[in-house]
Amino acid sequence: MEAILIHPENAEQAETVKAVLKALKVQFKTQPNEELSDFVLAGIQRGLEDVKAGRTKTFEEVKRLLSNK
């Protein structure tokens, strides 16, 4: 048998597809979407650039800064 990969565009579509599959007694499994948004990817990139440039703080430094507030 073949597998079918479905990409619903929103939660409503996902729930509808699941309901149809259940009604047809078709076995299926779900998995989280592993794609990250452009906003998240940009933030990761900025963080990596900060590390390369040496703009980092240790956990102890951050705890000290936060405890002074």
LUMKE-951051 format. One line per 3 residues: number of its first residue (from 0); their letters; for each residue x, y, z negated of N, C-alpha, C. Coordinates in Angstrom, 1 decimal, m for minus. Layout:
BEGIN
NUM	a	X:Y:Z:X:Y:Z:X:Y:Z ~ ...
REM end
This chain:
BEGIN
0	mea	0.8:m1.2:0.0:0.0:0.0:0.0:0.9:1.2:0.0 ~ 0.4:2.3:0.5:1.1:3.6:0.5:0.8:4.5:m0.7 ~ 1.7:5.4:m1.0:1.4:6.4:m2.0:1.1:7.7:m1.4
3	ili	0.2:8.5:m2.1:m0.2:9.8:m1.5:0.2:10.8:m2.6 ~ 0.9:11.8:m2.2:1.4:12.9:m3.0:0.5:14.1:m2.8 ~ m0.2:14.6:m3.8:m1.2:15.7:m3.7:m0.6:16.9:m4.5
6	hpe	m0.8:18.1:m3.9:m0.3:19.3:m4.5:m1.5:20.3:m4.7 ~ m2.3:20.1:m5.8:m3.4:21.1:m6.0:m2.8:22.5:m6.3 ~ m3.6:23.5:m5.9:m3.1:24.9:m6.0:m3.5:25.5:m7.3
9	nae	m4.4:24.8:m8.1:m4.8:25.3:m9.4:m5.4:24.2:m10.2 ~ m5.7:24.5:m11.5:m6.2:23.5:m12.4:m7.5:23.0:m12.0 ~ m8.4:23.8:m11.4:m9.7:23.3:m11.0:m9.6:22.2:m9.9
12	qae	m8.7:22.5:m8.9:m8.5:21.5:m7.9:m7.9:20.2:m8.5 ~ m7.0:20.3:m9.4:m6.3:19.1:m10.0:m7.4:18.3:m10.7 ~ m8.3:19.0:m11.5:m9.3:18.2:m12.2:m10.3:17.6:m11.3
15	tvk	m10.6:18.3:m10.2:m11.5:17.7:m9.2:m11.0:16.4:m8.6 ~ m9.7:16.5:m8.2:m9.0:15.4:m7.6:m9.0:14.2:m8.5 ~ m8.7:14.5:m9.8:m8.7:13.4:m10.8:m10.0:12.8:m10.9
18	avl	m11.1:13.6:m11.0:m12.4:13.1:m11.1:m12.8:12.2:m9.9 ~ m12.5:12.6:m8.7:m12.8:11.8:m7.5:m12.0:10.5:m7.6 ~ m10.8:10.5:m8.0:m10.0:9.3:m8.0:m10.5:8.3:m9.1
21	kal	m10.9:8.9:m10.2:m11.5:8.1:m11.3:m12.8:7.4:m10.8 ~ m13.7:8.2:m10.1:m14.9:7.7:m9.6:m14.7:6.6:m8.6 ~ m13.7:6.7:m7.8:m13.4:5.7:m6.8:m12.6:4.5:m7.4
24	kvq	m12.3:4.6:m8.7:m11.5:3.6:m9.4:m10.1:3.4:m8.8 ~ m9.5:4.5:m8.4:m8.2:4.5:m7.8:m7.2:4.8:m8.9 ~ m6.2:3.9:m9.1:m5.2:4.2:m10.1:m4.3:5.4:m9.7
27	fkt	m4.0:6.2:m10.7:m3.1:7.3:m10.4:m2.4:7.7:m11.7 ~ m1.3:8.4:m11.6:m0.6:9.0:m12.7:m0.2:10.4:m12.4 ~ m0.1:11.2:m13.4:0.3:12.6:m13.2:1.7:12.8:m13.8
30	qpn	2.3:13.8:m13.3:3.6:14.3:m13.9:3.7:15.8:m13.8 ~ 4.4:16.4:m14.7:4.5:17.8:m14.8:5.2:18.4:m13.5 ~ 4.7:19.5:m13.1:5.4:20.2:m12.0:6.7:20.7:m12.4
33	eel	7.8:20.3:m11.7:9.1:20.6:m12.1:9.7:21.8:m11.4 ~ 8.9:22.5:m10.6:9.4:23.7:m9.9:9.3:24.9:m10.9 ~ 10.3:25.7:m10.8:10.3:26.9:m11.7:9.9:28.1:m10.8
36	sdf	9.3:29.1:m11.4:8.9:30.3:m10.7:10.1:31.1:m10.4 ~ 10.0:32.0:m9.4:11.1:32.9:m9.1:11.5:33.7:m10.3 ~ 10.6:34.2:m11.1:10.9:35.0:m12.3:11.8:34.2:m13.2
39	vla	11.5:32.9:m13.5:12.3:32.1:m14.4:13.6:31.8:m13.8 ~ 13.7:31.5:m12.5:15.0:31.3:m11.8:15.9:32.5:m11.9 ~ 15.3:33.7:m11.7:16.1:35.0:m11.8:16.6:35.2:m13.2
42	giq	15.8:34.9:m14.2:16.3:35.0:m15.6:17.4:34.0:m15.9 ~ 17.3:32.8:m15.4:18.4:31.8:m15.5:19.7:32.4:m14.9 ~ 19.5:32.9:m13.7:20.7:33.4:m12.9:21.4:34.5:m13.7
45	rgl	20.5:35.5:m14.2:21.1:36.6:m15.0:21.9:36.0:m16.2 ~ 21.3:35.0:m16.9:22.0:34.4:m18.0:23.3:33.8:m17.7 ~ 23.3:33.1:m16.6:24.6:32.5:m16.1:25.6:33.6:m15.8
48	edv	25.2:34.7:m15.2:26.1:35.8:m14.9:26.6:36.4:m16.2 ~ 25.8:36.5:m17.2:26.2:37.1:m18.5:27.3:36.2:m19.1 ~ 27.1:34.9:m19.0:28.1:33.9:m19.6:29.4:34.1:m18.9
51	kag	29.4:34.1:m17.6:30.6:34.2:m16.8:31.3:35.6:m17.1 ~ 30.6:36.6:m17.4:31.2:37.9:m17.7:31.6:38.0:m19.2 ~ 31.3:37.0:m20.0:31.7:37.0:m21.4:30.7:37.8:m22.3
54	rtk	29.5:38.0:m21.8:28.5:38.8:m22.6:27.6:37.7:m23.3 ~ 28.3:37.2:m24.4:27.6:36.2:m25.2:27.8:36.5:m26.7 ~ 26.9:35.8:m27.5:27.0:35.9:m29.0:26.9:34.5:m29.5
57	tfe	27.6:34.3:m30.6:27.4:33.0:m31.2:26.1:33.0:m32.0 ~ 25.7:31.8:m32.4:24.5:31.6:m33.2:24.6:32.4:m34.5 ~ 25.8:32.3:m35.1:26.0:33.0:m36.4:25.9:34.5:m36.2
60	evk	26.4:35.0:m35.1:26.3:36.5:m34.8:24.8:36.9:m34.7 ~ 24.1:36.1:m34.0:22.7:36.4:m33.8:21.9:36.4:m35.1 ~ 22.2:35.4:m35.9:21.5:35.3:m37.3:21.9:36.5:m38.1
63	rll	23.1:36.9:m38.1:23.5:38.1:m38.8:22.8:39.3:m38.4 ~ 22.7:39.5:m37.1:22.0:40.7:m36.5:20.6:40.7:m36.9 ~ 19.9:39.5:m36.8:18.5:39.5:m37.1:18.2:39.6:m38.6
66	snk	19.1:39.2:m39.5:18.9:39.3:m40.9:19.1:40.7:m41.4 ~ 19.7:41.6:m40.6:19.9:43.0:m41.0:18.7:43.8:m40.7 ~ 17.7:43.3:m40.0:16.5:44.1:m39.6:15.4:44.0:m40.7
REM end
